[in-house]
Amino acid sequence: MDLKWRKSSRSGTGNGNCVEVATNVAGMVAVRDSKNPDGPMLTASPAEWRAFLSTVRQA
């Protein structure tokens, strides 16, 4: 599967702790560790992803 991954604009901290996100994956959102691009990825529905982002932003 050829996905177009993107990093957060806030990932430039240089600590290597970044995730990448690809959207429109059969209607899902995919997330992976940028240090391991060939490793596993998590998928979530758009609603689950929005709930996750909302929770993270409140923290």
C-alpha distance matrix in Angstrom:
0.0 3.8 6.1 9.8 11.6 15.4 18.3 21.5 24.4 26.4 24.4 26.7 29.1 28.4 28.4 24.8 24.1 21.2 18.2 15.3 14.1 11.3 12.6 12.0 9.2 10.8 14.0 13.3 13.5 11.6 13.8 13.8 16.6 16.7 18.7 16.1 12.7 11.5 13.3 12.8 12.0 14.2 13.6 16.6 17.8 19.1 22.6 21.9 20.4 23.5 25.8 24.3 24.8 28.3 29.3 28.2 30.1 33.2 33.3
3.8 0.0 3.8 6.8 9.3 13.0 16.2 19.5 22.0 24.3 22.4 24.4 27.2 26.5 26.9 23.4 23.1 20.0 17.2 14.0 13.0 10.1 11.8 11.6 9.8 12.2 14.8 14.3 13.8 12.0 13.9 13.8 16.3 15.6 17.8 15.8 12.1 11.9 14.2 14.4 13.2 15.5 15.1 17.8 18.9 19.5 23.2 22.7 20.7 23.4 26.1 24.5 24.4 28.0 29.2 27.8 29.4 32.7 32.9
6.1 3.8 0.0 3.8 6.0 9.6 13.0 16.0 18.6 21.0 19.4 21.6 24.3 24.1 24.5 21.2 20.6 17.2 14.3 10.8 9.4 6.4 8.3 9.0 7.7 10.9 12.8 11.8 10.7 9.1 10.9 11.3 14.1 13.4 16.3 14.8 11.1 11.9 13.7 13.5 11.5 13.4 12.7 15.1 16.2 16.4 20.1 19.7 17.3 19.9 22.7 21.1 20.8 24.3 25.7 24.3 25.6 29.0 29.3
9.8 6.8 3.8 0.0 3.8 6.7 10.4 13.4 15.5 18.3 16.9 18.9 22.0 21.9 22.8 19.8 19.4 15.8 13.3 9.5 8.3 5.8 8.0 9.5 9.6 13.1 14.1 13.1 11.3 10.2 11.3 11.9 14.2 12.8 16.0 15.4 11.9 13.7 15.6 15.6 13.4 15.0 14.4 16.2 17.2 16.6 20.3 20.1 17.2 19.3 22.3 20.8 19.8 23.2 24.9 23.2 24.1 27.6 28.0
11.6 9.3 6.0 3.8 0.0 3.8 7.0 10.2 12.8 15.1 13.4 15.7 18.5 18.5 19.2 16.2 15.6 12.0 9.5 5.8 5.4 4.7 8.1 10.9 10.8 14.6 15.1 13.2 10.5 8.8 8.6 8.9 10.8 9.3 12.8 12.7 9.6 12.2 13.6 13.7 11.4 13.0 13.1 15.0 16.6 16.0 19.4 18.6 15.5 17.7 20.4 18.4 17.3 20.9 22.3 20.2 21.2 24.8 24.9
15.4 13.0 9.6 6.7 3.8 0.0 3.8 6.8 9.0 11.5 10.4 12.5 15.6 16.1 17.1 14.7 14.1 10.4 8.5 5.2 5.4 6.5 9.3 12.6 13.3 17.1 16.8 14.9 11.7 10.6 9.6 10.1 11.2 9.4 13.1 14.0 11.6 14.8 15.9 16.0 13.5 14.6 14.8 16.1 17.5 16.3 19.3 18.6 15.1 16.7 19.5 17.4 15.6 19.1 20.6 18.2 18.8 22.5 22.6
18.3 16.2 13.0 10.4 7.0 3.8 0.0 3.8 6.4 8.1 6.6 9.1 11.9 12.7 13.7 11.6 10.9 7.2 6.3 4.6 6.5 9.2 11.9 15.5 16.2 19.9 19.3 17.0 13.4 12.0 9.9 10.0 10.0 8.1 11.6 13.3 12.0 15.6 16.1 16.4 14.2 15.1 15.9 16.9 18.8 17.5 20.0 18.9 15.2 16.6 19.0 16.4 14.4 17.8 18.9 16.0 16.6 20.3 20.0
21.5 19.5 16.0 13.4 10.2 6.8 3.8 0.0 3.8 5.1 5.3 8.3 10.7 12.6 13.5 12.4 11.1 7.9 7.6 7.2 8.3 11.3 13.2 16.9 18.1 21.6 20.4 18.0 14.3 13.7 11.5 12.2 12.1 10.8 14.0 16.2 15.3 18.9 18.9 18.9 16.3 16.5 17.1 17.4 19.0 17.2 19.2 18.2 14.5 15.1 17.3 14.8 12.2 15.3 16.5 13.5 13.5 17.2 17.1
24.4 22.0 18.6 15.5 12.8 9.0 6.4 3.8 0.0 3.8 5.5 6.9 9.8 12.1 13.9 13.5 13.0 10.3 11.0 10.7 11.8 14.3 16.0 19.6 21.1 24.6 23.3 21.3 17.7 17.3 15.3 15.8 15.3 13.5 16.3 18.9 18.1 21.8 22.1 22.4 20.0 20.3 20.8 21.0 22.3 20.1 22.0 21.4 17.6 17.7 20.0 17.8 14.7 17.3 18.7 15.6 14.7 18.4 18.4
26.4 24.3 21.0 18.3 15.1 11.5 8.1 5.1 3.8 0.0 3.8 5.5 7.0 10.1 11.3 11.7 10.8 9.1 10.6 11.5 13.2 16.4 18.2 21.9 23.1 26.6 25.2 22.7 19.0 18.4 15.8 16.0 14.9 13.5 15.9 18.8 18.7 22.4 22.3 22.5 20.4 20.4 21.4 21.5 23.1 21.3 22.6 21.5 17.9 18.0 19.6 17.0 14.1 16.5 17.2 13.7 13.0 16.4 15.8
24.4 22.4 19.4 16.9 13.4 10.4 6.6 5.3 5.5 3.8 0.0 3.8 5.5 7.4 8.5 8.2 7.7 5.9 8.2 9.5 12.1 15.4 17.9 21.7 22.3 26.0 25.0 22.3 18.5 17.2 14.2 13.6 11.9 10.2 12.2 15.3 15.5 19.2 19.2 19.8 18.1 18.8 20.2 21.0 23.1 21.8 23.5 21.9 18.4 19.2 20.7 17.7 15.4 18.3 18.6 15.0 15.2 18.5 17.4
26.7 24.4 21.6 18.9 15.7 12.5 9.1 8.3 6.9 5.5 3.8 0.0 3.8 5.5 8.1 8.6 9.6 8.7 11.5 12.5 15.3 18.3 20.9 24.6 25.3 29.0 28.3 25.7 22.0 20.5 17.6 16.6 14.6 12.2 13.6 17.0 17.3 21.1 21.5 22.6 21.2 22.2 23.8 24.7 26.8 25.3 27.1 25.7 22.1 22.8 24.4 21.4 19.0 21.6 22.0 18.3 18.2 21.3 20.1
29.1 27.2 24.3 22.0 18.5 15.6 11.9 10.7 9.8 7.0 5.5 3.8 0.0 3.8 5.6 7.7 8.6 9.1 12.5 14.5 17.5 20.8 23.4 27.2 27.7 31.4 30.5 27.7 23.9 22.3 19.0 17.8 15.3 13.5 14.2 17.8 18.8 22.5 22.3 23.5 22.4 23.1 25.1 25.9 28.2 27.0 28.3 26.6 23.2 23.9 24.9 21.8 19.5 21.9 21.7 17.9 17.9 20.6 18.9
28.4 26.5 24.1 21.9 18.5 16.1 12.7 12.6 12.1 10.1 7.4 5.5 3.8 0.0 3.8 5.5 8.0 9.2 12.8 14.8 18.2 21.4 24.4 28.1 28.2 31.9 31.5 28.6 24.8 22.8 19.4 17.5 14.5 12.3 12.1 15.9 17.3 20.7 20.8 22.5 22.0 23.3 25.6 26.9 29.6 28.7 30.3 28.3 25.0 26.2 27.2 23.9 22.0 24.7 24.3 20.5 21.0 23.7 21.7
28.4 26.9 24.5 22.8 19.2 17.1 13.7 13.5 13.9 11.3 8.5 8.1 5.6 3.8 0.0 3.8 5.6 8.1 11.9 14.7 18.1 21.5 24.6 28.3 28.1 31.7 31.2 28.0 24.3 22.1 18.4 16.4 13.0 11.7 11.0 14.6 16.7 19.9 19.4 20.8 20.6 21.7 24.3 25.7 28.6 28.1 29.5 27.1 24.1 25.5 26.0 22.5 21.1 23.7 22.8 19.1 20.1 22.5 20.1
24.8 23.4 21.2 19.8 16.2 14.7 11.6 12.4 13.5 11.7 8.2 8.6 7.7 5.5 3.8 0.0 3.8 5.8 9.2 11.8 15.5 18.7 22.0 25.6 25.1 28.7 28.6 25.4 21.8 19.2 15.6 13.1 9.7 8.1 7.2 10.9 12.9 16.1 15.7 17.4 17.3 18.8 21.6 23.3 26.4 26.1 27.8 25.4 22.4 24.2 25.0 21.4 20.3 23.4 22.6 19.0 20.5 23.2 20.9
24.1 23.1 20.6 19.4 15.6 14.1 10.9 11.1 13.0 10.8 7.7 9.6 8.6 8.0 5.6 3.8 0.0 3.8 7.0 10.4 13.7 17.2 20.2 23.9 23.3 26.8 26.4 23.0 19.4 17.0 13.2 11.2 8.0 7.8 7.9 10.9 12.9 16.0 14.9 15.8 15.3 16.2 18.9 20.4 23.5 23.3 24.7 22.1 19.3 21.1 21.6 17.9 17.1 20.1 19.0 15.5 17.4 19.9 17.6
21.2 20.0 17.2 15.8 12.0 10.4 7.2 7.9 10.3 9.1 5.9 8.7 9.1 9.2 8.1 5.8 3.8 0.0 3.8 6.8 10.1 13.6 16.7 20.3 20.0 23.6 23.1 19.9 16.2 14.0 10.4 8.8 6.4 5.6 7.5 10.2 11.0 14.5 13.8 14.5 13.2 14.2 16.5 17.9 20.7 20.3 22.1 19.9 16.7 18.6 19.6 16.1 15.0 18.4 17.9 14.6 16.2 19.2 17.6
18.2 17.2 14.3 13.3 9.5 8.5 6.3 7.6 11.0 10.6 8.2 11.5 12.5 12.8 11.9 9.2 7.0 3.8 0.0 3.8 6.7 10.3 13.3 16.9 16.4 19.9 19.5 16.2 12.6 10.2 6.7 5.6 4.7 5.1 8.2 9.6 9.6 12.8 12.0 11.9 10.0 10.8 12.8 14.3 17.2 17.0 19.0 16.8 13.7 16.0 17.2 13.8 13.1 16.8 16.6 13.7 15.7 18.8 17.6
15.3 14.0 10.8 9.5 5.8 5.2 4.6 7.2 10.7 11.5 9.5 12.5 14.5 14.8 14.7 11.8 10.4 6.8 3.8 0.0 3.8 6.9 10.2 13.7 13.5 17.1 16.9 14.0 10.5 8.2 5.6 5.4 6.4 5.8 9.6 10.2 8.8 12.0 12.0 11.9 9.5 10.6 11.8 13.5 15.9 15.5 18.1 16.5 13.2 15.5 17.5 14.7 13.7 17.5 18.1 15.5 17.1 20.5 20.0
14.1 13.0 9.4 8.3 5.4 5.4 6.5 8.3 11.8 13.2 12.1 15.3 17.5 18.2 18.1 15.5 13.7 10.1 6.7 3.8 0.0 3.8 6.6 10.2 10.3 13.9 13.3 10.6 7.0 5.6 4.6 6.7 9.2 9.4 13.1 13.1 11.1 13.7 13.6 12.6 9.4 9.6 9.6 10.8 12.7 12.0 14.9 13.7 10.4 12.8 15.2 13.0 12.1 15.8 17.0 15.1 16.5 19.9 20.0
11.3 10.1 6.4 5.8 4.7 6.5 9.2 11.3 14.3 16.4 15.4 18.3 20.8 21.4 21.5 18.7 17.2 13.6 10.3 6.9 3.8 0.0 3.8 6.9 7.0 10.8 10.7 8.6 5.9 5.1 6.6 8.7 11.8 11.8 15.4 14.8 12.0 14.0 14.4 13.3 10.0 10.4 9.4 10.8 12.0 11.4 14.9 14.3 11.4 13.9 16.7 15.1 14.5 18.0 19.5 18.1 19.4 22.7 23.2
12.6 11.8 8.3 8.0 8.1 9.3 11.9 13.2 16.0 18.2 17.9 20.9 23.4 24.4 24.6 22.0 20.2 16.7 13.3 10.2 6.6 3.8 0.0 3.8 5.5 8.7 7.7 6.4 4.6 6.3 8.9 11.9 15.1 15.4 19.1 18.4 15.6 17.3 17.5 15.9 12.4 11.8 9.6 9.8 9.8 8.7 12.4 12.7 10.2 12.1 15.3 14.6 14.0 17.1 19.1 18.3 19.3 22.5 23.6
12.0 11.6 9.0 9.5 10.9 12.6 15.5 16.9 19.6 21.9 21.7 24.6 27.2 28.1 28.3 25.6 23.9 20.3 16.9 13.7 10.2 6.9 3.8 0.0 3.8 5.7 5.0 5.7 6.4 8.5 11.8 14.7 18.2 18.6 22.1 21.0 18.0 19.1 19.5 17.6 14.3 13.7 10.8 10.8 9.9 9.1 12.9 13.9 12.1 14.0 17.1 17.0 16.8 19.5 21.7 21.4 22.3 25.3 26.6
9.2 9.8 7.7 9.6 10.8 13.3 16.2 18.1 21.1 23.1 22.3 25.3 27.7 28.2 28.1 25.1 23.3 20.0 16.4 13.5 10.3 7.0 5.5 3.8 0.0 3.8 5.2 4.8 6.1 6.9 10.6 13.1 16.8 17.6 20.7 19.0 16.1 16.5 16.8 14.7 11.7 11.4 8.7 9.8 9.6 10.3 13.9 14.1 12.8 15.4 18.0 17.5 17.9 20.9 22.5 22.2 23.6 26.5 27.4
10.8 12.2 10.9 13.1 14.6 17.1 19.9 21.6 24.6 26.6 26.0 29.0 31.4 31.9 31.7 28.7 26.8 23.6 19.9 17.1 13.9 10.8 8.7 5.7 3.8 0.0 3.8 5.5 8.5 9.9 13.7 16.3 20.1 21.2 24.2 22.3 19.4 19.3 19.4 17.0 14.2 13.4 10.3 10.7 9.7 10.9 14.1 14.7 14.3 16.7 19.1 19.1 20.0 22.5 24.2 24.4 25.9 28.5 29.6
14.0 14.8 12.8 14.1 15.1 16.8 19.3 20.4 23.3 25.2 25.0 28.3 30.5 31.5 31.2 28.6 26.4 23.1 19.5 16.9 13.3 10.7 7.7 5.0 5.2 3.8 0.0 3.8 7.1 9.9 13.5 16.7 20.4 21.7 24.9 23.4 20.8 21.3 21.0 18.4 15.1 13.6 10.0 9.1 7.0 7.5 10.7 11.9 11.6 13.5 16.0 16.6 17.3 19.5 21.4 21.9 23.2 25.7 27.1
13.3 14.3 11.8 13.1 13.2 14.9 17.0 18.0 21.3 22.7 22.3 25.7 27.7 28.6 28.0 25.4 23.0 19.9 16.2 14.0 10.6 8.6 6.4 5.7 4.8 5.5 3.8 0.0 3.8 6.5 10.0 13.3 17.0 18.6 21.8 20.3 18.0 18.7 18.0 15.2 11.7 9.9 6.3 5.7 4.8 6.1 9.4 9.5 8.9 11.6 13.7 13.7 14.7 17.2 18.7 19.0 20.7 23.1 24.2
13.5 13.8 10.7 11.3 10.5 11.7 13.4 14.3 17.7 19.0 18.5 22.0 23.9 24.8 24.3 21.8 19.4 16.2 12.6 10.5 7.0 5.9 4.6 6.4 6.1 8.5 7.1 3.8 0.0 3.8 6.8 10.3 13.9 15.3 18.7 17.6 15.5 16.8 16.1 13.6 9.9 8.2 5.5 5.3 6.1 6.3 9.6 9.0 7.0 10.0 12.4 11.5 12.0 15.1 16.5 16.2 17.8 20.6 21.4
11.6 12.0 9.1 10.2 8.8 10.6 12.0 13.7 17.3 18.4 17.2 20.5 22.3 22.8 22.1 19.2 17.0 14.0 10.2 8.2 5.6 5.1 6.3 8.5 6.9 9.9 9.9 6.5 3.8 0.0 3.8 6.9 10.6 12.2 15.3 14.0 11.9 13.1 12.3 10.0 6.3 5.6 4.4 6.6 8.9 9.9 12.9 11.3 9.3 12.7 14.6 12.8 13.5 16.9 17.7 16.8 18.9 21.7 21.9
13.8 13.9 10.9 11.3 8.6 9.6 9.9 11.5 15.3 15.8 14.2 17.6 19.0 19.4 18.4 15.6 13.2 10.4 6.7 5.6 4.6 6.6 8.9 11.8 10.6 13.7 13.5 10.0 6.8 3.8 0.0 3.8 7.2 9.2 12.2 11.4 10.1 11.9 10.7 8.8 5.4 5.2 6.3 8.4 11.4 12.1 14.5 12.3 9.8 13.1 14.6 11.9 12.4 16.1 16.3 14.7 17.1 20.0 19.6
13.8 13.8 11.3 11.9 8.9 10.1 10.0 12.2 15.8 16.0 13.6 16.6 17.8 17.5 16.4 13.1 11.2 8.8 5.6 5.4 6.7 8.7 11.9 14.7 13.1 16.3 16.7 13.3 10.3 6.9 3.8 0.0 3.8 6.2 8.7 7.6 6.8 8.8 7.5 6.7 4.6 6.5 9.0 11.8 15.0 15.9 18.2 15.8 13.4 16.7 17.9 14.8 15.2 19.0 18.8 16.7 19.2 22.1 21.1
16.6 16.3 14.1 14.2 10.8 11.2 10.0 12.1 15.3 14.9 11.9 14.6 15.3 14.5 13.0 9.7 8.0 6.4 4.7 6.4 9.2 11.8 15.1 18.2 16.8 20.1 20.4 17.0 13.9 10.6 7.2 3.8 0.0 3.8 5.4 5.4 6.3 9.0 7.6 8.2 7.6 9.6 12.5 15.0 18.4 19.1 21.1 18.5 16.0 19.0 19.9 16.5 16.6 20.2 19.6 17.1 19.6 22.3 20.8
16.7 15.6 13.4 12.8 9.3 9.4 8.1 10.8 13.5 13.5 10.2 12.2 13.5 12.3 11.7 8.1 7.8 5.6 5.1 5.8 9.4 11.8 15.4 18.6 17.6 21.2 21.7 18.6 15.3 12.2 9.2 6.2 3.8 0.0 3.8 5.4 5.5 9.1 9.3 10.8 10.3 12.6 15.1 17.5 20.5 20.7 23.1 20.9 18.0 20.6 22.0 18.7 18.2 21.9 21.7 18.8 20.7 23.8 22.4
18.7 17.8 16.3 16.0 12.8 13.1 11.6 14.0 16.3 15.9 12.2 13.6 14.2 12.1 11.0 7.2 7.9 7.5 8.2 9.6 13.1 15.4 19.1 22.1 20.7 24.2 24.9 21.8 18.7 15.3 12.2 8.7 5.4 3.8 0.0 3.8 6.1 9.0 8.9 11.4 12.1 14.7 17.7 20.3 23.6 24.1 26.3 23.9 21.2 23.9 24.9 21.4 21.2 24.7 24.1 21.1 23.3 26.1 24.3
16.1 15.8 14.8 15.4 12.7 14.0 13.3 16.2 18.9 18.8 15.3 17.0 17.8 15.9 14.6 10.9 10.9 10.2 9.6 10.2 13.1 14.8 18.4 21.0 19.0 22.3 23.4 20.3 17.6 14.0 11.4 7.6 5.4 5.4 3.8 0.0 3.8 5.5 5.3 8.2 9.7 12.8 15.9 19.0 22.4 23.4 25.8 23.3 20.9 24.1 25.1 21.7 22.0 25.6 25.0 22.4 24.9 27.7 26.0
12.7 12.1 11.1 11.9 9.6 11.6 12.0 15.3 18.1 18.7 15.5 17.3 18.8 17.3 16.7 12.9 12.9 11.0 9.6 8.8 11.1 12.0 15.6 18.0 16.1 19.4 20.8 18.0 15.5 11.9 10.1 6.8 6.3 5.5 6.1 3.8 0.0 3.8 5.5 8.0 8.7 12.1 14.5 17.8 20.8 21.6 24.4 22.3 19.9 23.0 24.5 21.5 21.6 25.3 25.2 22.8 25.0 28.1 26.9
11.5 11.9 11.9 13.7 12.2 14.8 15.6 18.9 21.8 22.4 19.2 21.1 22.5 20.7 19.9 16.1 16.0 14.5 12.8 12.0 13.7 14.0 17.3 19.1 16.5 19.3 21.3 18.7 16.8 13.1 11.9 8.8 9.0 9.1 9.0 5.5 3.8 0.0 3.8 6.8 8.8 12.5 15.0 18.6 21.6 23.0 25.8 23.6 21.6 25.0 26.4 23.5 24.0 27.8 27.5 25.4 27.9 30.8 29.6
13.3 14.2 13.7 15.6 13.6 15.9 16.1 18.9 22.1 22.3 19.2 21.5 22.3 20.8 19.4 15.7 14.9 13.8 12.0 12.0 13.6 14.4 17.5 19.5 16.8 19.4 21.0 18.0 16.1 12.3 10.7 7.5 7.6 9.3 8.9 5.3 5.5 3.8 0.0 3.8 6.7 10.2 13.2 16.8 20.2 21.9 24.3 21.7 20.1 23.6 24.4 21.4 22.4 26.0 25.4 23.5 26.3 28.9 27.5
12.8 14.4 13.5 15.6 13.7 16.0 16.4 18.9 22.4 22.5 19.8 22.6 23.5 22.5 20.8 17.4 15.8 14.5 11.9 11.9 12.6 13.3 15.9 17.6 14.7 17.0 18.4 15.2 13.6 10.0 8.8 6.7 8.2 10.8 11.4 8.2 8.0 6.8 3.8 0.0 3.8 6.9 9.9 13.5 17.0 19.1 21.2 18.5 17.3 21.0 21.7 18.9 20.3 23.8 23.1 21.7 24.7 27.0 25.9
12.0 13.2 11.5 13.4 11.4 13.5 14.2 16.3 20.0 20.4 18.1 21.2 22.4 22.0 20.6 17.3 15.3 13.2 10.0 9.5 9.4 10.0 12.4 14.3 11.7 14.2 15.1 11.7 9.9 6.3 5.4 4.6 7.6 10.3 12.1 9.7 8.7 8.8 6.7 3.8 0.0 3.8 6.6 10.1 13.5 15.4 17.7 15.2 13.7 17.4 18.3 15.7 17.1 20.5 20.2 18.9 21.8 24.3 23.5
14.2 15.5 13.4 15.0 13.0 14.6 15.1 16.5 20.3 20.4 18.8 22.2 23.1 23.3 21.7 18.8 16.2 14.2 10.8 10.6 9.6 10.4 11.8 13.7 11.4 13.4 13.6 9.9 8.2 5.6 5.2 6.5 9.6 12.6 14.7 12.8 12.1 12.5 10.2 6.9 3.8 0.0 3.8 6.8 10.5 12.7 14.5 11.7 10.8 14.5 15.0 12.6 14.5 17.8 17.3 16.6 19.5 21.8 21.2
13.6 15.1 12.7 14.4 13.1 14.8 15.9 17.1 20.8 21.4 20.2 23.8 25.1 25.6 24.3 21.6 18.9 16.5 12.8 11.8 9.6 9.4 9.6 10.8 8.7 10.3 10.0 6.3 5.5 4.4 6.3 9.0 12.5 15.1 17.7 15.9 14.5 15.0 13.2 9.9 6.6 3.8 0.0 3.8 7.0 9.5 11.6 9.4 8.8 12.6 13.5 11.9 13.8 16.8 17.1 16.9 19.5 21.7 21.9
16.6 17.8 15.1 16.2 15.0 16.1 16.9 17.4 21.0 21.5 21.0 24.7 25.9 26.9 25.7 23.3 20.4 17.9 14.3 13.5 10.8 10.8 9.8 10.8 9.8 10.7 9.1 5.7 5.3 6.6 8.4 11.8 15.0 17.5 20.3 19.0 17.8 18.6 16.8 13.5 10.1 6.8 3.8 0.0 3.8 6.4 7.9 5.7 5.9 9.5 10.2 9.5 11.6 14.1 14.6 15.1 17.5 19.5 20.1
17.8 18.9 16.2 17.2 16.6 17.5 18.8 19.0 22.3 23.1 23.1 26.8 28.2 29.6 28.6 26.4 23.5 20.7 17.2 15.9 12.7 12.0 9.8 9.9 9.6 9.7 7.0 4.8 6.1 8.9 11.4 15.0 18.4 20.5 23.6 22.4 20.8 21.6 20.2 17.0 13.5 10.5 7.0 3.8 0.0 3.8 5.4 5.1 6.2 8.6 9.9 10.5 12.3 14.2 15.4 16.5 18.3 20.2 21.5
19.1 19.5 16.4 16.6 16.0 16.3 17.5 17.2 20.1 21.3 21.8 25.3 27.0 28.7 28.1 26.1 23.3 20.3 17.0 15.5 12.0 11.4 8.7 9.1 10.3 10.9 7.5 6.1 6.3 9.9 12.1 15.9 19.1 20.7 24.1 23.4 21.6 23.0 21.9 19.1 15.4 12.7 9.5 6.4 3.8 0.0 3.8 5.5 5.0 6.2 8.6 9.8 10.5 12.2 14.3 15.3 16.4 18.5 20.3
22.6 23.2 20.1 20.3 19.4 19.3 20.0 19.2 22.0 22.6 23.5 27.1 28.3 30.3 29.5 27.8 24.7 22.1 19.0 18.1 14.9 14.9 12.4 12.9 13.9 14.1 10.7 9.4 9.6 12.9 14.5 18.2 21.1 23.1 26.3 25.8 24.4 25.8 24.3 21.2 17.7 14.5 11.6 7.9 5.4 3.8 0.0 3.8 5.4 5.1 6.2 8.6 10.0 10.6 12.4 14.3 15.4 16.8 18.8
21.9 22.7 19.7 20.1 18.6 18.6 18.9 18.2 21.4 21.5 21.9 25.7 26.6 28.3 27.1 25.4 22.1 19.9 16.8 16.5 13.7 14.3 12.7 13.9 14.1 14.7 11.9 9.5 9.0 11.3 12.3 15.8 18.5 20.9 23.9 23.3 22.3 23.6 21.7 18.5 15.2 11.7 9.4 5.7 5.1 5.5 3.8 0.0 3.8 5.5 5.1 6.2 8.7 9.9 10.6 12.4 14.3 15.6 16.9
20.4 20.7 17.3 17.2 15.5 15.1 15.2 14.5 17.6 17.9 18.4 22.1 23.2 25.0 24.1 22.4 19.3 16.7 13.7 13.2 10.4 11.4 10.2 12.1 12.8 14.3 11.6 8.9 7.0 9.3 9.8 13.4 16.0 18.0 21.2 20.9 19.9 21.6 20.1 17.3 13.7 10.8 8.8 5.9 6.2 5.0 5.4 3.8 0.0 3.8 5.4 5.0 6.2 8.5 9.9 10.5 12.2 14.3 15.6
23.5 23.4 19.9 19.3 17.7 16.7 16.6 15.1 17.7 18.0 19.2 22.8 23.9 26.2 25.5 24.2 21.1 18.6 16.0 15.5 12.8 13.9 12.1 14.0 15.4 16.7 13.5 11.6 10.0 12.7 13.1 16.7 19.0 20.6 23.9 24.1 23.0 25.0 23.6 21.0 17.4 14.5 12.6 9.5 8.6 6.2 5.1 5.5 3.8 0.0 3.8 5.4 5.1 6.1 8.6 9.9 10.5 12.4 14.5
25.8 26.1 22.7 22.3 20.4 19.5 19.0 17.3 20.0 19.6 20.7 24.4 24.9 27.2 26.0 25.0 21.6 19.6 17.2 17.5 15.2 16.7 15.3 17.1 18.0 19.1 16.0 13.7 12.4 14.6 14.6 17.9 19.9 22.0 24.9 25.1 24.5 26.4 24.4 21.7 18.3 15.0 13.5 10.2 9.9 8.6 6.2 5.1 5.4 3.8 0.0 3.8 5.5 5.1 6.2 8.7 10.0 10.8 12.7
24.3 24.5 21.1 20.8 18.4 17.4 16.4 14.8 17.8 17.0 17.7 21.4 21.8 23.9 22.5 21.4 17.9 16.1 13.8 14.7 13.0 15.1 14.6 17.0 17.5 19.1 16.6 13.7 11.5 12.8 11.9 14.8 16.5 18.7 21.4 21.7 21.5 23.5 21.4 18.9 15.7 12.6 11.9 9.5 10.5 9.8 8.6 6.2 5.0 5.4 3.8 0.0 3.8 5.4 5.2 6.2 8.6 10.1 11.0
24.8 24.4 20.8 19.8 17.3 15.6 14.4 12.2 14.7 14.1 15.4 19.0 19.5 22.0 21.1 20.3 17.1 15.0 13.1 13.7 12.1 14.5 14.0 16.8 17.9 20.0 17.3 14.7 12.0 13.5 12.4 15.2 16.6 18.2 21.2 22.0 21.6 24.0 22.4 20.3 17.1 14.5 13.8 11.6 12.3 10.5 10.0 8.7 6.2 5.1 5.5 3.8 0.0 3.8 5.4 5.1 6.1 8.6 10.0
28.3 28.0 24.3 23.2 20.9 19.1 17.8 15.3 17.3 16.5 18.3 21.6 21.9 24.7 23.7 23.4 20.1 18.4 16.8 17.5 15.8 18.0 17.1 19.5 20.9 22.5 19.5 17.2 15.1 16.9 16.1 19.0 20.2 21.9 24.7 25.6 25.3 27.8 26.0 23.8 20.5 17.8 16.8 14.1 14.2 12.2 10.6 9.9 8.5 6.1 5.1 5.4 3.8 0.0 3.8 5.5 5.2 6.4 9.0
29.3 29.2 25.7 24.9 22.3 20.6 18.9 16.5 18.7 17.2 18.6 22.0 21.7 24.3 22.8 22.6 19.0 17.9 16.6 18.1 17.0 19.5 19.1 21.7 22.5 24.2 21.4 18.7 16.5 17.7 16.3 18.8 19.6 21.7 24.1 25.0 25.2 27.5 25.4 23.1 20.2 17.3 17.1 14.6 15.4 14.3 12.4 10.6 9.9 8.6 6.2 5.2 5.4 3.8 0.0 3.8 5.5 5.2 6.6
28.2 27.8 24.3 23.2 20.2 18.2 16.0 13.5 15.6 13.7 15.0 18.3 17.9 20.5 19.1 19.0 15.5 14.6 13.7 15.5 15.1 18.1 18.3 21.4 22.2 24.4 21.9 19.0 16.2 16.8 14.7 16.7 17.1 18.8 21.1 22.4 22.8 25.4 23.5 21.7 18.9 16.6 16.9 15.1 16.5 15.3 14.3 12.4 10.5 9.9 8.7 6.2 5.1 5.5 3.8 0.0 3.8 5.4 5.3
30.1 29.4 25.6 24.1 21.2 18.8 16.6 13.5 14.7 13.0 15.2 18.2 17.9 21.0 20.1 20.5 17.4 16.2 15.7 17.1 16.5 19.4 19.3 22.3 23.6 25.9 23.2 20.7 17.8 18.9 17.1 19.2 19.6 20.7 23.3 24.9 25.0 27.9 26.3 24.7 21.8 19.5 19.5 17.5 18.3 16.4 15.4 14.3 12.2 10.5 10.0 8.6 6.1 5.2 5.5 3.8 0.0 3.8 5.5
33.2 32.7 29.0 27.6 24.8 22.5 20.3 17.2 18.4 16.4 18.5 21.3 20.6 23.7 22.5 23.2 19.9 19.2 18.8 20.5 19.9 22.7 22.5 25.3 26.5 28.5 25.7 23.1 20.6 21.7 20.0 22.1 22.3 23.8 26.1 27.7 28.1 30.8 28.9 27.0 24.3 21.8 21.7 19.5 20.2 18.5 16.8 15.6 14.3 12.4 10.8 10.1 8.6 6.4 5.2 5.4 3.8 0.0 3.8
33.3 32.9 29.3 28.0 24.9 22.6 20.0 17.1 18.4 15.8 17.4 20.1 18.9 21.7 20.1 20.9 17.6 17.6 17.6 20.0 20.0 23.2 23.6 26.6 27.4 29.6 27.1 24.2 21.4 21.9 19.6 21.1 20.8 22.4 24.3 26.0 26.9 29.6 27.5 25.9 23.5 21.2 21.9 20.1 21.5 20.3 18.8 16.9 15.6 14.5 12.7 11.0 10.0 9.0 6.6 5.3 5.5 3.8 0.0
